[in-house]
Structure formats: C-alpha cells, structure tokens
Amino acid sequence: MEITVVAIAGSFLAGLATILGVLPVFLGKKVSPVMQDILLGFSGGIMLSASFFSLLAPAIEMANSIFEKHLAIFIVSIGLLTGAVVFLIADRFIPEDYFIRIYQNSDSKILKKMWLFVLAITIHNFPEGMSSSLGFLTGDLGKGISLATGIGIQNIPEGLAVALALYLNNFSKKDIFLITFLTAVVEPIGGVVAVLLFSISHYILPIGLSFAAGAMLFVVSKEMIPQTHKKGFETHATFGLMLGFVVMMILDNLFG
C-alpha cells in the first residue's frame, strides 16, 4: 500500500512541473509574427521529439519485453496509426461552432486547431503519468525517483508548448494557467490508472504510449507545421522546430 501512495505522489509531482512552462509566457511581451512562427515551430519540435524519445522508444522496448519481437512492433504500429486516425476523426467531425460556444469572440478554425494541439499534449501526459508510477512499482525507489524527475523536467518545455499555443491565440493569462494546469492533472490520473491496471495486466502501457505518439505526430504534421508556413517565415519556423526537437531530445536522454 505504501509503495502505491509513493508511486501516485511521484506522478503528481512530475505532472506539476508542467505548470513551470507557463512562467516564460507570463513574463513575455508582445510577440512579432516571425517570432510567433519560430515559437510555434519550437513547440512542434518539442512534440515531435517527445513522440520519438518519450513515447515510441519506450513503447517498443516494453512491447519487446512483453510480446514476441515480430508481434511487438506490429502492436506498436497499430497503436501509432490508431492515435492518428482518432484525431483525424475528431478533426473531421467536431463542428467548428462548438469552439465558439466554448470561447466567445474568437476564430473558430484557429480555436479548433489549438484545441487539437492541447488535447494531443494532454493525451501524451496520460501514459507519461503511468510511466512515472511504474518506476516506483518495480520496487526500486531510486529508479522511481530518477524516472519521475526526468519526466518532470521534460514536462516543463511541454507546458511551455501549451502556454505558447494559448498565448499566440490571445487567451488571458488566467485561462493559460488553468488550461495548462488541467493538462498537468492528467499525469497523476495516469499514475492512479497505472497502479490499478498493472495489478491486473501489463500489456496496456506500450499501446497507450504509441497511441499518444500517433496523436502528437498527426497534430504536428497536419496543423502546426502548415500554420508556420503561411506568413513567409517557414525557414525561421523550421529552425525553431529543429531547436525544439534538440532541446527535448537532450532533456529526454539526460534525465529520461
């Protein structure tokens, strides 16, 4: 019982680090169009890197340890494609006027893209919360602390990515903080689910990880990259994306 409480607490603290990503946005001033595209590209780079290093790589490793090798990569691939298809369905069938009802006096198309992005980050945080709990459930306290700390550090730029998306769409600081906080809360929920599910079955996490990766890849490719290429600053945005990718890759490999 005690180790499960520690596991849930670890996932909660790791998720809470997401909120630290809001701070640069709160301190920022008006952002020029070219800087907006650079920052959006940076956010996309963070998501791409997280998809590969935080989600797909551990999903493949876990699947290989659970299933036969040829079956493992097939299961991860199905999870990846399912994540993309689910977001394609959401993109096609959620009416744009729904977002006007949520948030008045804003462009519904922009809001729809932004919410898909925030939802992708949120879905990504769920299996990360499961991972941070699992580190403790192995019985190795040091491993659990190391994994939860690494995930927490990775969550800071992910929180920044969410905050930037909201900031560039003129959301108030109050709403930016609240929405970023809600994406962070998903992580300890994932931790609780991990404690419950993995007392029953250990097959679910690699599927959840690959599903989240597919969702993020879909949003970056369909929404974020095209958005940064509309104003003539695609080269700046591309280098922003590469910088975001490298920053997240370094954090994941140093602390993951």
Stockholm file with secondary structure:
# STOCKHOLM 1.0

chainA/1-256         MEITVVAIAGSFLAGLATILGVLPVFLGKKVSPVMQDILLGFSGGIMLSASFFSLLAPAIEMANSIFEKHLAIFIVSIGLLTGAVVFLIADRFIPEDYFIRIYQNSDSKILKKMWLFVLAITIHNFPEGMSSSLGFLTGDLGKGISLATGIGIQNIPEGLAVALALYLNNFSKKDIFLITFLTAVVEPIGGVVAVLLFSISHYILPIGLSFAAGAMLFVVSKEMIPQTHKKGFETHATFGLMLGFVVMMILDNLFG
#=GR chainA/1-256 SS CHHHHHHHHHHHHHHHGGGGGGHHHHHCCCCCHHHHHHHHHHHHHHHHHIIIIIIIHHHHHHHHHHSCHHHHHHHHHHHHHHHHHHHHHHHHHSCTHHHHHHSSSSCHHHHHHHHHHHHHHHHHHHHHHHHHHHHHHTSCHHHHHHHHHHHHHHHHHHHHHHHHHHHTTTCCHHHHHHHHHHHHHHHHHHHHHHHHHTTTCSSHHHHHHHHHHHHHHHHIIIIIHHHHTSSSCHHHHHHHHHHHHHHHHHHHHHHC
#=GC SS_cons         CHHHHHHHHHHHHHHHGGGGGGHHHHHCCCCCHHHHHHHHHHHHHHHHHIIIIIIIHHHHHHHHHHSCHHHHHHHHHHHHHHHHHHHHHHHHHSCTHHHHHHSSSSCHHHHHHHHHHHHHHHHHHHHHHHHHHHHHHTSCHHHHHHHHHHHHHHHHHHHHHHHHHHHTTTCCHHHHHHHHHHHHHHHHHHHHHHHHHTTTCSSHHHHHHHHHHHHHHHHIIIIIHHHHTSSSCHHHHHHHHHHHHHHHHHHHHHHC
//
